Amino acid sequence: MDFVMNCLSVGESGNLNIGGIDVSEIAKEYGTPAYIMDEDEIRKNCRVYTGAMREYYDGKGIVLYASKALSCKYIYRVMKEEGMGIDVVSGGELYTALKAGFPPERIYFHGNNKTDDEIELALDNNVGRIVVDNVFELERLNKCAGQRGMTAQILFRIKPGIDAHTHSFVQTGQIDSKFGVALETGEAEEIIVKADSMPNINVVGVHCHIGSQIFELAPFELAAEKMMNFIGDLKDKHGIVIRELNLGGGYGIKYTESDTPIDYDKYIQAVSEVVRGISEKRNVELPFIVMEPGRSIVAEAGLTVYTVGGVKEIPGIRTYISVDGGMGDNPRYILYQSEYEAVRVRNPLDEKKITATIAGKCCESGDILVESAKLSEIKPGDLIAVLATGAYNYSMASNYNRIPRLPVVMVSGGETKLAVRRETYEDLVALDL
């Protein structure tokens, strides 16, 4: 049997291992529930992308880690060491990255409704690029930069009109989206021409992002084609030279055995051929390329370990396995009906004899982690690992039902260390007056 995570194995004890360390031993040391991440796997994924960028764009580009997948000081230090850039979507993510010592010139600041405070924080810390979403933000940014005697280096977020085959909540490239300005209506052209005349704005590039968890090459190739032709049109019609093209990300990862992701470097290779071809055809200089591979850096490098509290059989209907976590540490099922695989930590390769729904402890009927999971026999006290939870679990966690958030444990080189400690009850009341 292959696990959906490459960093998993079965140790001599018969237990599930991550990064070569027994998950049950990690659970014993740090408690459950807990997020466990393989740092070496994260670094390996970074190197796949940076290597592909060197190979297919001669190093004339940068790979950005998407902060929203997992934001904490530890992960920013890893990204800094691996030569990555990052994108941030809030003042909080930006502040965290700066506190971790991440180089501000390698930060791209996204967001569809940045506040004045966030814009000022970005300008005052000289972030590399601000990705502008709309004309209202553009005007405020021009004003804030002028007050500081600065020129803001910006990209515009463009909706290329591509409907990616993914959940409607994570489609972002079609015209009916809260993000960006539309290509097909002329809105994108109009705002860039406007920005080009502003005294405190320098239009460096354009950006698009068509969605998340996409398993096909064609949507990315089509997005690159549309964006490169748009760059050509801006040059031919207005003499505006776009030097940077951010093609976003959204590459699918393997949550379940039925998922069929493409090798990550293949995305960069396929898109590079489109970019180079149109660059030559339209006689535009090959732009500096930016990629945002998002969850694929961390998702398959992490799992969440839980302790089973009870097994409730409803004859002829369903078996519920209750664990000591739930929607507070992984809300993706209740939001998107996201699918995951789970295994028993003890002898995970044993025959899967039961079908059960793994339910959380929150006071909500919809508090489900995995529906109809195929599992080996489970009894109270067993440990269960839900796989591929490295992205959008810790970062989306809440204190619903006043439950403390989980720790993040990193595994590297046969050792464990805390990246984020477990919250305490005192943490929960620290802001109460």
N, C-alpha and C positions, 0 to 999 in steps of 0.2 A: 504494500500500500504506500502511495505517495501522499504526503501532507500537502495542503495548499500553500504552506510556507516552506521555503527552501531551507530555512535555518533550524528546522525541527528534526529531531531524531529520537530513537529509543535507546536509552542508556543500558548499562549492564544490569541495573536493578530492574529493568523492564518498564521504567517510568518514562514519561515524555520529557525530553530535554529540549531546551532552547539555547542555542549558542554553546552547546556541549555541557550545559548545567541542568541538573535535575529540577524540574519545575516544582516538585513537591518540597524540595529543600529551600527553594526561593520563597515558597509560600510559608514555610515554617519560620523563616527568618523575618519576613516582612508582613506576614498576615495576608488575609484575603478579605474582600476582593482586591486585586492589584493588577495594574498594567505592567507587563514585562516586555522590554524592547531589546532586540539584538543590535547593539551599536555597530558591530562589525558589518552586519548586513546593510545597515543604513549607509555606511561609508562605501561599501561595494556598489550600491545603487548609484550613489553620487558619481563614482568614477566611471560607471557605464555611460552616463550622460555627458560628463565632461570629456571623456575620451571620444565619444561620437561627435561632439561639437568640434573637437580638434581635427577629426578625420574628414568630416563632410563639409565643414565651413572654414577649414584652415585655421581654426582657433579664433576666428573673427566673430565671436559671439559669447554669450554668457548663459548659464543655466541657473534659474531661480528656484529656490525651494519655497513652496507655498506655506506661509506661516499658519494659515487657518487649519491646515491638516493637523499640526501639533506645534503649539507655541509654548516654549519655556526657555530659560536662559541656556540650559544644557544643550538643547538642539541647535541653538544659534552658534554656540562655540564649535560644535561639530561642523556646521556649514562653513564657518569661517576657515577652519583648518583644511577643509576639502576644496577651498577655492570657489565656493558657490556664491551666487548672489541670493537675495531673498526678496519675496514680495510680501508686503504687509497690507492689511485692509482696515486698520483702525489705529487710533492713537495708542491703545494699549499694547497691540503687537509691536508697533514702532518703538514705544518706550522700553518694552522688554528686550528687544534686540539691541537697542543702544546701551542699556544697562549691562548686557552681556558682552559689550565691547565689539559688537559687529560693525564693520566699516560702513559708515553712512553712504559713501559713494556707490556701494553695491546694493543699495536698498531701492526698490521700486514701490511707490505708495499708491495702492489702488483704493477703490471705494466709490460707490455711487452717490453718497451724500456726506462728504467730508465736512466736519464742522470747522468754524474759524479757528478754534483752538488746535484742531488736528493739522490744519494747513500751516498755522504758525509754528507748531512743533516741528513739522517737516522742514520748513524753510530755515528755522533757527539752527537746525542740526545738519543742514546742507545735504539732505538726502539726494541720491543720484538722479532719480526721476520721479516726477509726480504724474500719474496716469489720470488724465482729466476725463470726467464722465459726461459733462454737460455744460451748456453755455453759462449757467448760473455760477457753477464752480469756477469756470474760466475767468469770469469777471471778478469774482472775489479773490482768486489767486493773483490776478494781475494787480489788484489794489494792494494786497498784503505784501507782495514782492516789491512793489513801488515804494511802500512805506519803509522798507528795509534797504532800499537802494540796490536791489538784487534783480537778477533775471532768472525766472524759474525755468528749469529744463523739463519739458513735458512731452508725454505721449498722449494721444487721444484714443479712448476705447471705442472701437468701431464694431457695429453689428453687421456682419457680412451677409446676413440673410440665409444662414444655413441651419436647418433643423436637424440636429444630431439625434441619432436613435438612442435615446436614453430617457430617464424619468423626467417628466415635465418640470419638476422642481429644480433640476440641475441642467436644464437647457438654457443657454445664455446667448447664443449667436443669432437667433431668429429675430425678426422685427418686433414681435410682441415680447419684449424683455425689459425689465427695469434698468438694465445696464446699457450704457453707451449711446452712441448716435448712429443712425441708420445709414447704410451705404446706398440702398436703392432709391431712397427718397431725395437724395441730394443734401440731406442734413449734414453728413460728415464733411462733404466738400465745403459747404458753406461755413461751418464752424472753424475749419482749418484756415480758410482764407481770412476769416475775421481775426483769428489768433495771430496770424502772420503779421498783422499790422499793429499789434499791441506792443507797447514799449518795454514791458517787463516780462515778456513771454518769448521763449525760444522753442519752436515746435521741432523737436528732435526726431520724433517717430510716431508710428501708429501701432495699435495693439488690437488683437481680437482674441476671443475665447469662445469656443462654440459649445462647450458643455463638459460633462464629467462622465467617467466610467464608459468610455467609447472603445469599441473593439475593432473598428474598421480604419483602414488607411484613407479611404476615399474622402471622407469629410474634411480631414486635415489637408489633403492635397487640394481640394476645392477651395478651402479657406485661403491657402497660400496663393493660389491662382488669382482669386478675387483681390486680395490685398496687394499683390505685386502689380496688378493692372491698375489699381487705384493709385498706387505710388507713381506709375507711369503717367496717368492722367493728370495728377497734380503738377508734375514737371512740365508736361506738354501744354497744359491750359493756363497755368498760373506761374510757372517758373519756380515753384516751391520744391525744394529738394528734401526728401525724407531719407534720413541717414540710418534709421533704426527701425527694425520690424520685429515686434513682439508677437509671436504666433500662439501664445498661450499654452495650454496643455489639455488635460482631461483624459489621459491615456488610461485604459481599463486595467484593473488588477484582478487577481484570482481570489475571489471570496469563497467560491465553491468549486467543486470538481467540474461543473458544467460551464464555468467561465473559461474563455479561450483568448487570453491576452496575447498581443503581438510583442515580440522582443522589443524592448524600449528603444534601442538604438535604431531599429528599423523605421520608426516614425521619423526620426531626424534624417535618416538617409533618404526616405521617400520624398519628404517635403523639400529637402535640399535640391533635389533634381528639378522640382517644379520652380523653385525660387531662382535657380541658376538659369533655367531655360527662359523664363520670362524676363529676367534681368538682361539677358543678351538680346532677346527679341524686341524689347521696348527701349533698349539703349539707355538703361538706368544703371547706375553703379550698384553693385551688390551690397545690400544694406547689412549693417551689423545685426546679427540675429539673436533674439532673446527667446528662450523656451521656459515654460513653467510646468514642469512635469507633475506637480501636485502630489496627490496621495501616494503615487507609485514609489516615492522615496522611502516612505515610512510604513505604509499600510501593512505590507506582508512581512514586516520586521517585528510586528508586535502581536501579543495575545493578551487576553484577560483571564486570570485564574479566579475561580469561585469555589466556595464550599457549598455542598448540597445540604440543605436543611430538612427537606422532606420530599417524599415521592408519593403523589396523590393519584390513585387510579380511579377513573370514572368509567365503570364497565360499559363497553360498547361505544364510548364517546372519545375519551382522550386520557392520556397520562400526563400529569404536570410534574415537572421536577423544579422545585423551588430552590433558588440560590440566594446568596447573601449580597447580591448587587441588583442591577436592573436598569431601568430607563434613565436613571440619574447618571450612570456611567457609560451607557450606550443608548442614546435616543434614536438611533437610525432606523430601527424596526418601526417604531411608532410614527416616525416622520415619513419614511419612504418605503416601508415594508422590505427593508434591505435583508438579504439573505446571508447567513453565515454558516460555517461548519463548526462543530464542537466535538471534542474528544474527551474521554475519561483520562485523567493524568496517569492513573495506575493501569499498566498494561494496555495502552491505547490501541494496540493492534488486535486485541481480542475481538472475536466475532460480534458484530453489531446486531443484537437480538431484539432490541426494543426501538419503538418509535415514540418519541415524547416531545412535549413542548417545554422548553426551558423558560421558566417564568421568574421575574424579579420579585423583590420584596415591597415595591411601592404600592400604595393604595390606589391602584388603577387596574381595571380589567385588561387594558391594552398594554400593560407592562410585560412585554415579551422580548426575549433576547433571540431565541431561535425557535421557529415553529416547525413541528414535525421533524425534529432532529433524529438521525439514526445513531444510536449509541450502544455501547456495551452495557451490560446490566449495571444499574446504579443503585446505591444505597445511601442513606443519610451519612454524612461525614466524608463522602468521596469528594475529590477535587475534579472539577470540570474546567477545561480550557476552551474558550471561544476564540477562534483563530482569525488572523488578519484584522486585528482591531487597532493597529498602530496609527491610523488616521481617523480623524473626526470622532474620536471617542473621548479622550481626555479634553480635547479642545471644545467639545460640545457638552461636557458634563455640567450637571447642575446640582444644587442642594435640595431638590424637591423632596418633600417629606422631612426636611431638615436632616438629611443624611450627609455625612462628611464625604468629600471627594477623595478619590483613590490616590495612592502613591504611584509614581512612575519609576520603575526599577530598570536600570540599564545593565546589560550583560556585555562584557567585552574581554577577550583574552582569558576566558575561564574565571573571571571575577565579576562580582555584582557591585553596583553602587547606586545610590539614590539620586535621581535627577529632580524629583519633586517628592517631598515628604507627604505622608497621609495627613489630611486635615483632622483636627481634633474638635471636640464639642466646644472648647474655648474659642477656636477659630470661628465657629459658627455664630457666636454671640459677640465677636470682637467689634463689630460695627454698630451693634444695637445701642440705642441711647436710653 
